[in-house]
Amino acid sequence: MSQALRQSRIHQLVKQKGYLTIDELVAHFSVTPQTIRRDLNQMAEDGLIERHHGGAGVASSAENTAYQTRKIQHLAEKTRISEQVAMHIPDHSSLFINIGTTNETVAQALLGHKGLKVVTNNLHVASILSNKPDFTVIIAGGQVRSRDGGIVGEATRDFVHQFKLDYGIIGISGIDDEGTLLDFDYQEVRIAQAIMENSRYVYLAADHSKFGRNAMVRLGNLNQCSAFFTDQRPSQSLVDYLTQQQVDLHIC
């Protein structure tokens, strides 16, 4: 059994049981304790489970992984995703880019474009794109979060509603098996919803660690997106759902 498949099944078992010991997982998969520990440590880093002494439980749905940790997690995968997203953004387009480390990587990938007009509530995205003299970068007003440079609040949401742009690029913290998009911060979700409402095309960029991940706030559903960019093939049920809902799937 591959590591990816074993970790996927561990994740399913933990969600079903709530908590499993290392010994139980060793017996179930017929592998060494060291192998299970490596799996659990990796899954905990990805935010899929909560690591405990001697086992693992369901990950918290109330608190996200720290920004500096998320910034370096799956960086190669995020880079591939971002390059594909950038390929689908024409020169001289208008677009929203919201909060998230993947979106910051998308901003880097867009530096080869010409004449973009960008509205963002992400200070890091604004800093990256403002280096291009032919870009127009507009920063949303609101409260700046010190932990990640995100701008949130009612003023931010009202600001976004003043625009109707070609593309909205959004990230997400979790995607469940029914295509529900989940996140941790209610204020951040309100901004993302406004971006989706005011974009002609919505592009979701999220790596495989978001599949099946818990978070407590419902943002929306994959069927509200025009395209989904990720680095690994989702479950067959999710692939079938995307096909049914006519959402383009790009595996980068």
Backbone as JSON, one array per atom type, in Angstrom:
{
  "sequence": "MSQALRQSRIHQLVKQKGYLTIDELVAHFSVTPQTIRRDLNQMAEDGLIERHHGGAGVASSAENTAYQTRKIQHLAEKTRISEQVAMHIPDHSSLFINIGTTNETVAQALLGHKGLKVVTNNLHVASILSNKPDFTVIIAGGQVRSRDGGIVGEATRDFVHQFKLDYGIIGISGIDDEGTLLDFDYQEVRIAQAIMENSRYVYLAADHSKFGRNAMVRLGNLNQCSAFFTDQRPSQSLVDYLTQQQVDLHIC",
  "N": [[0.84, -1.19, 0.0], [0.54, 2.21, -0.85], [2.05, 5.16, 0.61], [0.44, 7.46, 0.48], [-2.14, 6.39, 0.06], [-2.41, 4.85, 2.4], [-2.34, 6.88, 4.36], [-4.63, 8.27, 3.67], [-6.57, 6.37, 4.33], [-6.08, 6.07, 7.06], [-6.89, 8.61, 7.87], [-9.65, 8.49, 7.3], [-10.41, 6.46, 9.12], [-9.8, 7.65, 11.6], [-11.6, 9.77, 11.57], [-13.96, 8.33, 11.7], [-13.77, 6.95, 14.17], [-12.89, 8.8, 16.04], [-10.7, 8.71, 17.82], [-7.61, 6.98, 17.67], [-5.21, 4.54, 18.63], [-1.62, 4.16, 18.25], [-0.89, 1.47, 18.32], [-3.29, 0.21, 17.53], [-3.47, 1.11, 14.9], [-1.14, 0.05, 13.81], [-1.73, -2.69, 13.95], [-3.94, -2.76, 12.26], [-2.94, -2.0, 9.72], [-0.74, -3.56, 9.37], [1.98, -2.72, 9.57], [5.08, -1.19, 10.69], [5.48, 0.38, 13.95], [7.05, 2.69, 13.67], [6.56, 3.47, 11.04], [3.84, 4.17, 11.18], [4.02, 6.29, 13.03], [5.48, 8.16, 11.51], [3.62, 8.62, 9.49], [1.48, 9.76, 10.99], [2.7, 12.04, 12.06], [3.23, 13.51, 9.73], [0.61, 13.88, 8.78], [-0.46, 15.36, 10.86], [1.03, 17.7, 10.6], [-0.07, 18.58, 8.23], [-2.52, 19.3, 9.1], [-4.59, 17.49, 9.16], [-5.14, 15.68, 11.18], [-5.13, 15.47, 14.8], [-2.33, 15.21, 16.67], [-1.53, 13.02, 19.28], [0.03, 11.81, 22.31], [0.93, 8.57, 21.8], [-1.05, 8.12, 19.9], [-3.7, 9.33, 17.71], [-6.13, 11.87, 17.04], [-9.24, 13.43, 15.96], [-8.79, 16.32, 14.0], [-8.67, 19.73, 15.13], [-11.48, 21.77, 14.52], [-11.64, 24.41, 14.88], [-9.35, 25.96, 14.88], [-6.78, 27.16, 12.85], [-3.72, 26.05, 11.19], [-0.58, 27.58, 12.05], [0.45, 30.61, 10.4], [3.17, 30.91, 9.44], [3.96, 28.27, 9.34], [2.13, 27.21, 7.47], [2.98, 28.61, 5.25], [5.29, 27.39, 4.3], [4.56, 24.79, 3.93], [4.05, 22.15, 1.64], [5.14, 23.52, -0.54], [6.26, 23.11, -3.11], [4.12, 21.85, -4.4], [2.18, 23.87, -4.25], [3.41, 25.75, -5.86], [3.32, 24.54, -8.41], [0.54, 24.42, -8.75], [-0.05, 27.15, -8.73], [1.27, 28.09, -11.0], [-0.27, 26.88, -12.99], [-2.76, 28.1, -12.53], [-2.08, 30.76, -13.15], [-1.59, 30.48, -15.88], [-4.14, 30.41, -16.86], [-5.1, 32.93, -16.64], [-5.65, 35.67, -18.54], [-3.57, 38.27, -20.04], [-4.06, 41.71, -19.13], [-6.37, 41.38, -17.67], [-8.92, 41.67, -15.09], [-8.93, 41.03, -11.61], [-9.77, 39.46, -8.46], [-7.85, 38.65, -5.58], [-7.69, 36.67, -2.8], [-7.15, 36.07, 0.76], [-4.46, 33.92, 1.85], [-1.85, 31.45, 1.75], [-1.37, 29.98, -0.57], [-2.48, 31.67, -2.47], [-0.68, 33.77, -2.33], [1.49, 32.61, -3.56], [0.38, 32.3, -6.08], [0.27, 35.0, -6.8], [3.01, 35.54, -7.17], [3.43, 33.96, -9.43], [2.06, 35.38, -11.32], [3.56, 37.51, -12.09], [4.76, 37.58, -14.56], [2.85, 38.47, -16.28], [0.94, 40.99, -18.16], [-0.39, 44.21, -17.63], [-2.38, 43.74, -15.6], [-5.23, 44.2, -13.47], [-5.76, 44.33, -10.14], [-7.6, 43.53, -7.29], [-7.26, 43.19, -3.87], [-7.35, 41.7, -0.6], [-5.13, 41.08, 0.8], [-2.17, 41.8, 2.19], [0.38, 40.82, 1.6], [0.13, 39.82, -1.0], [-0.45, 42.23, -2.31], [1.99, 43.57, -1.92], [3.76, 41.96, -3.39], [2.75, 42.19, -6.05], [2.77, 44.91, -6.53], [5.25, 45.6, -7.42], [5.27, 45.56, -10.13], [5.18, 47.85, -12.66], [3.2, 48.15, -14.63], [0.95, 47.05, -13.59], [-2.2, 47.51, -11.95], [-2.89, 47.85, -8.64], [-5.15, 47.41, -6.11], [-5.92, 47.9, -2.78], [-8.05, 46.49, -0.41], [-9.96, 48.13, 2.11], [-10.01, 47.93, 5.74], [-9.65, 45.87, 8.72], [-6.4, 44.95, 9.58], [-4.93, 41.81, 9.92], [-2.49, 40.82, 12.13], [-1.23, 38.36, 12.13], [-1.11, 37.26, 9.56], [-1.28, 39.17, 7.56], [-3.72, 39.53, 6.36], [-6.71, 41.27, 5.38], [-9.69, 42.11, 6.88], [-13.23, 42.26, 7.78], [-16.33, 44.19, 8.05], [-16.12, 46.53, 6.54], [-14.27, 45.74, 4.62], [-15.67, 43.77, 3.2], [-17.8, 45.31, 2.18], [-16.31, 46.97, 0.53], [-15.35, 45.18, -1.43], [-17.73, 44.55, -2.7], [-18.14, 46.69, -4.35], [-17.08, 46.2, -6.82], [-16.97, 44.46, -10.0], [-15.4, 41.9, -11.31], [-13.21, 40.12, -13.64], [-12.04, 37.65, -12.82], [-11.96, 35.65, -9.84], [-9.76, 34.65, -7.45], [-9.47, 32.23, -5.11], [-8.64, 30.7, -1.96], [-8.79, 27.88, 0.31], [-9.48, 26.18, 3.43], [-10.45, 23.63, 3.93], [-12.03, 20.85, 2.26], [-14.88, 18.99, 2.0], [-16.27, 15.64, 1.45], [-18.58, 16.06, 0.07], [-18.2, 18.26, -1.41], [-18.33, 20.63, -0.04], [-17.0, 23.76, 0.92], [-14.75, 24.73, 3.39], [-13.73, 26.76, 6.16], [-11.81, 28.56, 8.71], [-12.2, 31.09, 9.81], [-14.73, 33.32, 10.39], [-15.05, 35.99, 9.52], [-13.19, 36.14, 7.44], [-14.32, 34.31, 5.67], [-16.67, 35.64, 4.93], [-15.63, 37.67, 3.29], [-14.48, 36.14, 1.22], [-16.81, 35.0, 0.17], [-18.04, 37.29, -0.85], [-16.19, 37.95, -2.83], [-16.54, 35.75, -4.57], [-19.17, 36.18, -5.38], [-18.9, 38.43, -6.92], [-17.3, 37.92, -9.08], [-16.71, 36.99, -12.44], [-15.66, 34.57, -13.21], [-14.68, 31.97, -11.07], [-11.84, 30.79, -9.52], [-10.62, 28.14, -7.73], [-7.88, 27.43, -5.72], [-6.12, 24.91, -4.29], [-4.17, 22.67, -2.38], [-3.63, 19.05, -2.01], [-3.76, 18.49, 0.73], [-5.97, 19.7, 1.75], [-8.15, 18.14, 1.25], [-10.84, 16.59, 2.76], [-10.35, 17.83, 5.16], [-11.06, 19.19, 8.39], [-12.96, 22.07, 9.27], [-14.65, 24.82, 10.8], [-16.36, 26.73, 9.65], [-18.64, 27.32, 7.09], [-18.0, 28.06, 3.8], [-18.97, 27.82, 1.18], [-19.72, 26.03, -1.8], [-18.15, 23.68, -4.01], [-19.46, 23.75, -6.44], [-19.9, 26.38, -6.99], [-17.67, 27.3, -8.17], [-15.69, 27.99, -11.08], [-13.47, 26.61, -11.88], [-11.23, 24.18, -10.51], [-8.12, 23.95, -9.1], [-5.61, 21.75, -8.29], [-3.16, 19.5, -6.76], [-3.25, 16.76, -6.64], [-5.25, 13.95, -7.62], [-8.59, 14.1, -6.59], [-10.93, 12.18, -4.48], [-12.88, 9.6, -6.09], [-15.62, 10.04, -5.91], [-15.75, 12.78, -5.51], [-14.57, 13.69, -7.87], [-16.5, 12.8, -9.69], [-18.62, 14.39, -8.84], [-17.66, 16.97, -9.47], [-17.59, 16.76, -12.26], [-20.31, 16.4, -12.78], [-21.27, 18.88, -11.92], [-20.09, 20.51, -13.71], [-17.6, 21.7, -13.25], [-14.39, 22.63, -13.99], [-11.61, 20.52, -13.61], [-8.28, 20.74, -12.72], [-5.41, 19.02, -12.51], [-2.39, 19.48, -11.2]],
  "CA": [[0.0, 0.0, 0.0], [1.33, 3.43, -0.9], [1.93, 6.04, 1.78], [-0.71, 8.35, 0.29], [-3.36, 5.62, 0.28], [-2.48, 4.5, 3.82], [-2.71, 8.07, 5.13], [-6.04, 8.55, 3.39], [-7.39, 5.43, 5.1], [-5.93, 6.47, 8.46], [-7.74, 9.78, 8.06], [-11.03, 8.01, 7.35], [-10.61, 5.72, 10.37], [-9.8, 8.59, 12.72], [-12.87, 10.5, 11.53], [-15.03, 7.41, 12.13], [-13.62, 6.52, 15.57], [-12.61, 9.93, 16.91], [-9.34, 8.56, 18.34], [-7.02, 5.66, 17.48], [-3.85, 4.43, 19.15], [-0.62, 3.66, 17.31], [-0.99, 0.01, 18.3], [-4.45, -0.16, 16.72], [-3.15, 1.38, 13.5], [-0.13, -0.94, 13.42], [-2.42, -3.96, 13.72], [-4.85, -2.63, 11.12], [-2.24, -1.87, 8.44], [0.38, -4.52, 9.35], [3.25, -2.0, 9.34], [5.8, -0.95, 11.93], [5.1, 1.6, 14.68], [7.78, 3.82, 13.1], [5.84, 3.89, 9.83], [2.62, 4.86, 11.62], [4.41, 7.57, 13.63], [5.81, 9.07, 10.42], [2.35, 9.0, 8.86], [0.73, 10.64, 11.88], [3.4, 13.32, 12.15], [2.99, 14.22, 8.47], [-0.8, 14.25, 8.72], [-0.65, 16.44, 11.83], [1.58, 18.91, 9.98], [-1.01, 19.0, 7.2], [-3.76, 19.71, 9.73], [-5.63, 16.49, 8.94], [-5.43, 15.02, 12.45], [-4.5, 16.03, 15.99], [-1.38, 14.21, 17.17], [-1.48, 12.85, 20.73], [0.99, 10.8, 22.74], [0.41, 7.21, 21.66], [-2.12, 7.96, 18.93], [-4.15, 10.51, 16.97], [-7.56, 12.14, 17.09], [-9.78, 14.33, 14.94], [-8.17, 17.65, 14.03], [-9.52, 20.83, 15.58], [-12.2, 22.5, 13.48], [-11.76, 25.8, 15.31], [-8.09, 26.7, 14.84], [-5.96, 26.84, 11.69], [-2.28, 25.94, 11.38], [0.07, 28.89, 12.07], [0.75, 31.15, 9.07], [4.54, 30.62, 9.02], [4.0, 26.85, 9.0], [1.41, 27.03, 6.21], [3.71, 29.25, 4.16], [6.3, 26.48, 3.75], [3.99, 23.47, 3.69], [3.67, 21.78, 0.27], [5.49, 24.67, -1.38], [6.42, 22.67, -4.5], [2.78, 21.62, -4.93], [1.55, 25.18, -4.42], [4.03, 26.41, -7.0], [2.74, 23.94, -9.61], [-0.85, 24.88, -8.83], [-0.06, 28.58, -9.04], [1.67, 28.25, -12.4], [-1.42, 26.52, -13.81], [-3.75, 29.17, -12.38], [-1.59, 31.92, -13.9], [-1.75, 30.21, -17.31], [-5.55, 30.6, -17.21], [-5.43, 34.35, -16.48], [-5.11, 36.42, -19.68], [-3.07, 39.62, -19.82], [-5.03, 42.82, -19.11], [-7.58, 40.96, -16.96], [-9.16, 42.18, -13.73], [-9.12, 39.87, -10.73], [-9.64, 39.47, -7.0], [-7.04, 37.61, -4.95], [-7.99, 36.8, -1.37], [-6.16, 35.68, 1.76], [-4.0, 32.55, 1.8], [-0.47, 31.27, 1.31], [-1.38, 29.57, -1.98], [-2.73, 32.87, -3.28], [0.56, 34.54, -2.4], [2.28, 31.94, -4.59], [-0.24, 32.69, -7.35], [0.72, 36.36, -7.11], [4.36, 35.42, -7.73], [3.33, 33.38, -10.78], [1.43, 36.34, -12.22], [4.47, 38.63, -12.37], [5.1, 37.6, -15.98], [1.72, 38.99, -17.05], [0.93, 42.41, -18.49], [-1.59, 45.03, -17.51], [-3.42, 43.22, -14.71], [-5.85, 45.06, -12.46], [-5.96, 43.39, -9.04], [-8.16, 43.96, -6.0], [-6.88, 42.17, -2.9], [-7.38, 41.97, 0.84], [-3.94, 40.38, 1.29], [-1.05, 42.73, 2.1], [1.53, 40.16, 0.97], [-0.16, 39.83, -2.44], [-0.29, 43.61, -2.78], [3.42, 43.87, -1.93], [4.37, 41.22, -4.5], [2.29, 42.67, -7.35], [3.03, 46.35, -6.7], [6.55, 45.77, -8.07], [5.07, 45.64, -11.59], [4.67, 49.2, -12.94], [2.02, 48.12, -15.51], [-0.19, 46.5, -12.85], [-2.95, 48.36, -11.02], [-3.17, 47.07, -7.44], [-6.06, 48.12, -5.2], [-6.02, 47.19, -1.5], [-9.31, 46.68, 0.3], [-9.86, 48.69, 3.45], [-10.49, 47.07, 6.82], [-8.74, 45.55, 9.82], [-5.28, 44.11, 9.17], [-4.57, 40.78, 10.88], [-1.04, 40.79, 12.26], [-0.67, 37.02, 11.98], [-0.91, 36.83, 8.17], [-1.42, 40.27, 6.61], [-5.05, 39.55, 5.76], [-7.57, 42.4, 5.72], [-11.03, 41.56, 7.07], [-14.2, 43.12, 8.44], [-17.47, 44.63, 7.25], [-15.65, 47.53, 5.57], [-13.62, 45.0, 3.54], [-16.73, 43.13, 2.41], [-18.49, 46.38, 1.44], [-15.38, 47.43, -0.51], [-15.34, 44.17, -2.5], [-19.0, 44.61, -3.42], [-18.14, 47.81, -5.3], [-16.44, 45.78, -8.06], [-17.34, 43.26, -10.74], [-14.14, 41.63, -11.99], [-13.19, 38.95, -14.52], [-11.66, 36.42, -12.1], [-11.75, 35.65, -8.4], [-8.89, 33.54, -7.04], [-9.69, 32.0, -3.69], [-8.1, 29.51, -1.32], [-9.71, 27.26, 1.27], [-8.8, 25.35, 4.44], [-10.91, 22.25, 3.88], [-13.06, 20.47, 1.28], [-15.39, 17.69, 2.42], [-16.57, 14.71, 0.37], [-19.75, 16.54, -0.65], [-17.84, 19.48, -2.13], [-18.46, 21.83, 0.79], [-15.76, 24.49, 1.18], [-14.73, 25.03, 4.82], [-12.62, 27.6, 6.63], [-11.76, 28.72, 10.16], [-12.47, 32.46, 10.25], [-16.02, 33.79, 9.86], [-14.86, 37.25, 8.79], [-12.5, 35.83, 6.19], [-15.29, 33.64, 4.81], [-17.57, 36.66, 4.37], [-14.93, 38.35, 2.2], [-14.37, 35.19, 0.12], [-18.13, 34.89, -0.45], [-18.24, 38.51, -1.64], [-15.35, 37.81, -4.03], [-17.19, 34.79, -5.46], [-20.39, 36.8, -5.91], [-18.58, 39.56, -7.8], [-16.35, 37.45, -10.09], [-17.33, 36.29, -13.56], [-15.13, 33.2, -13.12], [-14.06, 31.73, -9.76], [-10.81, 29.75, -9.54], [-10.21, 27.66, -6.41], [-6.54, 26.85, -5.72], [-5.94, 24.22, -3.01], [-3.42, 21.42, -2.52], [-4.32, 17.83, -1.57], [-3.93, 18.42, 2.19], [-7.27, 20.27, 2.1], [-9.2, 17.14, 1.05], [-11.32, 15.95, 3.97], [-9.89, 18.53, 6.37], [-12.13, 19.81, 9.16], [-12.97, 23.48, 9.64], [-15.98, 24.99, 11.37], [-17.18, 27.73, 8.97], [-18.98, 26.94, 5.72], [-17.83, 29.15, 2.83], [-19.84, 27.59, 0.02], [-19.6, 24.71, -2.4], [-17.35, 23.63, -5.24], [-20.27, 24.05, -7.62], [-19.86, 27.82, -7.23], [-16.39, 27.59, -8.81], [-15.56, 27.68, -12.5], [-12.4, 25.63, -12.02], [-10.54, 23.77, -9.28], [-6.72, 23.64, -9.37], [-5.01, 21.04, -7.17], [-1.96, 18.77, -7.17], [-3.52, 15.32, -6.67], [-6.63, 13.61, -7.98], [-9.47, 13.88, -5.43], [-11.66, 10.92, -4.47], [-13.7, 9.42, -7.28], [-16.94, 10.67, -5.69], [-15.59, 14.22, -5.71], [-14.35, 13.87, -9.31], [-17.82, 12.65, -10.32], [-19.41, 15.57, -8.49], [-17.15, 18.09, -10.27], [-18.05, 16.54, -13.63], [-21.75, 16.65, -12.79], [-21.5, 20.3, -11.73], [-19.39, 21.2, -14.8], [-16.46, 22.45, -12.72], [-13.16, 22.12, -14.6], [-10.6, 20.04, -12.67], [-6.91, 20.8, -13.23], [-4.48, 18.37, -11.6], [-1.12, 20.12, -11.58]],
  "C": [[0.88, 1.25, 0.0], [1.1, 4.28, 0.35], [0.69, 6.92, 1.67], [-2.02, 7.62, 0.56], [-3.52, 5.25, 1.75], [-2.91, 5.72, 4.65], [-4.16, 8.45, 4.89], [-6.95, 7.64, 4.21], [-7.27, 5.68, 6.61], [-6.86, 7.64, 8.77], [-9.21, 9.37, 8.17], [-11.34, 7.29, 8.66], [-10.68, 6.65, 11.57], [-11.1, 9.38, 12.74], [-14.02, 9.63, 12.02], [-14.99, 7.15, 13.63], [-13.42, 7.68, 16.54], [-11.2, 9.91, 17.47], [-8.88, 7.13, 18.1], [-5.6, 5.66, 18.03], [-2.91, 3.96, 18.04], [-0.7, 2.15, 17.2], [-2.16, -0.46, 17.44], [-4.16, 0.02, 15.23], [-2.11, 0.41, 12.96], [-0.8, -2.27, 13.09], [-3.29, -3.9, 12.48], [-4.1, -2.68, 9.79], [-1.05, -2.83, 8.31], [1.69, -3.85, 8.93], [3.89, -1.75, 10.69], [5.27, 0.29, 12.64], [5.8, 2.85, 14.12], [7.08, 4.38, 11.86], [4.59, 4.67, 10.21], [2.96, 6.22, 12.23], [4.75, 8.59, 12.55], [4.54, 9.56, 9.72], [1.6, 10.03, 9.7], [1.38, 12.01, 11.99], [3.16, 14.16, 10.89], [1.55, 14.71, 8.39], [-1.12, 15.37, 9.7], [-0.12, 17.76, 11.28], [0.64, 19.47, 8.93], [-2.35, 19.45, 7.78], [-4.9, 18.72, 9.59], [-6.06, 15.79, 10.22], [-4.8, 15.83, 13.58], [-3.61, 14.94, 16.59], [-1.39, 14.2, 18.7], [-0.43, 11.8, 21.06], [0.34, 9.43, 22.62], [-0.69, 7.04, 20.64], [-2.47, 9.26, 18.24], [-5.66, 10.63, 17.08], [-7.97, 13.09, 15.97], [-9.16, 15.72, 15.1], [-9.18, 18.69, 14.49], [-10.19, 21.5, 14.39], [-12.28, 23.99, 13.78], [-10.49, 26.61, 15.11], [-7.24, 26.22, 13.67], [-4.51, 26.67, 12.09], [-1.66, 27.33, 11.31], [0.51, 29.31, 10.67], [2.14, 30.76, 8.6], [4.71, 29.15, 8.66], [3.32, 26.61, 7.67], [2.2, 27.57, 5.03], [4.72, 28.3, 3.51], [5.77, 25.08, 3.48], [3.64, 23.28, 2.21], [3.99, 22.9, -0.72], [5.65, 24.27, -2.85], [5.05, 22.46, -5.15], [2.06, 22.94, -5.19], [2.11, 25.91, -5.63], [3.47, 25.87, -8.32], [1.3, 24.41, -9.82], [-0.9, 26.33, -9.31], [0.32, 28.85, -10.49], [0.52, 27.92, -13.34], [-2.51, 27.58, -13.73], [-3.34, 30.37, -13.24], [-1.76, 31.73, -15.4], [-3.19, 30.46, -17.78], [-6.03, 32.03, -16.95], [-4.83, 35.12, -17.65], [-4.5, 37.76, -19.23], [-4.23, 40.62, -19.87], [-6.37, 42.41, -18.51], [-7.72, 41.74, -15.66], [-9.45, 40.99, -12.83], [-9.04, 40.24, -9.26], [-8.65, 38.38, -6.61], [-7.23, 37.74, -3.45], [-6.86, 36.27, -0.5], [-5.74, 34.23, 1.54], [-2.6, 32.43, 1.25], [-0.4, 30.79, -0.14], [-1.6, 30.77, -2.88], [-1.51, 33.77, -3.37], [1.5, 33.93, -3.44], [1.71, 32.23, -5.97], [0.21, 34.08, -7.77], [2.12, 36.36, -7.72], [4.3, 34.92, -9.18], [2.75, 34.36, -11.79], [2.36, 37.48, -12.64], [4.91, 38.68, -13.83], [4.0, 38.14, -16.87], [1.87, 40.49, -17.33], [-0.43, 43.01, -18.18], [-2.7, 44.49, -16.64], [-3.95, 44.31, -13.79], [-6.32, 44.15, -11.34], [-6.54, 44.11, -7.82], [-7.87, 42.85, -5.0], [-7.08, 42.64, -1.48], [-6.23, 41.23, 1.52], [-2.74, 41.31, 1.1], [0.15, 42.11, 1.41], [1.34, 40.11, -0.55], [0.05, 41.22, -3.02], [1.19, 43.99, -2.89], [4.11, 43.2, -3.11], [4.03, 41.88, -5.84], [2.59, 44.13, -7.59], [4.4, 46.62, -7.32], [6.44, 45.89, -9.58], [4.46, 46.99, -11.95], [3.43, 49.21, -13.84], [0.82, 47.47, -14.86], [-0.88, 47.62, -12.07], [-3.35, 47.5, -9.83], [-3.98, 47.91, -6.48], [-6.21, 47.28, -3.94], [-7.34, 47.52, -0.83], [-9.05, 47.29, 1.68], [-10.39, 47.72, 4.49], [-9.43, 46.85, 7.87], [-7.66, 44.59, 9.34], [-4.97, 43.1, 10.28], [-3.04, 40.68, 10.93], [-0.45, 39.43, 11.94], [-0.38, 36.64, 10.53], [-1.08, 37.94, 7.13], [-2.74, 40.29, 5.87], [-5.85, 40.74, 6.25], [-9.0, 41.91, 5.75], [-11.94, 42.59, 7.73], [-15.31, 43.54, 7.49], [-17.05, 45.64, 6.2], [-15.0, 46.85, 4.36], [-14.67, 44.38, 2.63], [-17.47, 44.18, 1.58], [-17.63, 46.88, 0.29], [-15.4, 46.47, -1.7], [-16.6, 44.27, -3.34], [-19.1, 45.8, -4.39], [-17.64, 47.41, -6.69], [-17.16, 44.6, -8.7], [-16.15, 42.94, -11.64], [-14.21, 40.32, -12.79], [-13.0, 37.65, -13.73], [-11.59, 36.67, -10.59], [-10.92, 34.43, -8.04], [-8.99, 33.38, -5.54], [-8.94, 30.74, -3.24], [-9.11, 28.99, -0.32], [-8.91, 26.42, 2.24], [-9.22, 23.89, 4.38], [-11.99, 22.05, 2.83], [-13.59, 19.1, 1.7], [-15.82, 16.87, 1.21], [-17.79, 15.12, -0.45], [-19.47, 17.83, -1.41], [-18.02, 20.75, -1.34], [-17.1, 22.44, 1.07], [-15.8, 25.02, 2.61], [-13.52, 25.88, 5.19], [-12.79, 27.85, 8.12], [-12.26, 30.08, 10.64], [-13.74, 32.99, 9.58], [-15.87, 35.05, 9.04], [-14.19, 37.0, 7.45], [-13.44, 35.17, 5.19], [-16.23, 34.65, 4.17], [-16.93, 37.39, 3.2], [-14.84, 37.42, 0.99], [-15.71, 35.03, -0.59], [-18.43, 36.1, -1.32], [-17.42, 38.46, -2.93], [-16.0, 36.86, -5.04], [-18.42, 35.4, -6.13], [-20.08, 37.84, -6.99], [-17.5, 39.22, -8.83], [-17.1, 36.73, -11.2], [-16.91, 34.83, -13.6], [-14.42, 33.07, -11.77], [-13.1, 30.56, -9.88], [-10.44, 29.4, -8.1], [-8.85, 26.99, -6.53], [-6.29, 26.24, -4.35], [-5.2, 22.92, -3.22], [-4.16, 20.27, -1.84], [-4.54, 17.76, -0.06], [-5.26, 19.0, 2.64], [-8.41, 19.26, 1.94], [-9.58, 16.51, 2.39], [-10.92, 16.64, 5.25], [-11.04, 19.23, 7.06], [-11.89, 21.31, 9.34], [-14.42, 23.83, 9.95], [-16.9, 25.94, 10.59], [-17.39, 27.32, 7.51], [-18.86, 28.16, 4.81], [-18.82, 29.02, 1.68], [-19.64, 26.19, -0.48], [-18.77, 24.79, -3.67], [-18.15, 23.98, -6.48], [-20.39, 25.54, -7.9], [-18.57, 28.25, -7.94], [-16.45, 27.25, -10.29], [-14.52, 26.58, -12.71], [-11.74, 25.4, -10.67], [-9.14, 23.31, -9.67], [-6.12, 22.98, -8.14], [-3.86, 20.18, -7.68], [-2.16, 17.26, -7.2], [-4.99, 15.1, -7.01], [-7.46, 13.41, -6.72], [-10.12, 12.5, -5.48], [-12.56, 10.82, -5.69], [-15.07, 10.08, -7.12], [-16.86, 12.17, -5.92], [-15.34, 14.53, -7.19], [-15.68, 13.78, -10.05], [-18.69, 13.87, -10.06], [-18.97, 16.78, -9.32], [-17.61, 17.98, -11.72], [-19.53, 16.87, -13.76], [-22.05, 18.15, -12.72], [-20.78, 21.16, -12.78], [-18.32, 22.17, -14.28], [-15.2, 21.84, -13.3], [-12.16, 21.73, -13.52], [-9.23, 20.05, -13.34], [-5.99, 20.18, -12.18], [-3.07, 18.75, -12.04], [0.06, 19.24, -11.18]]
}
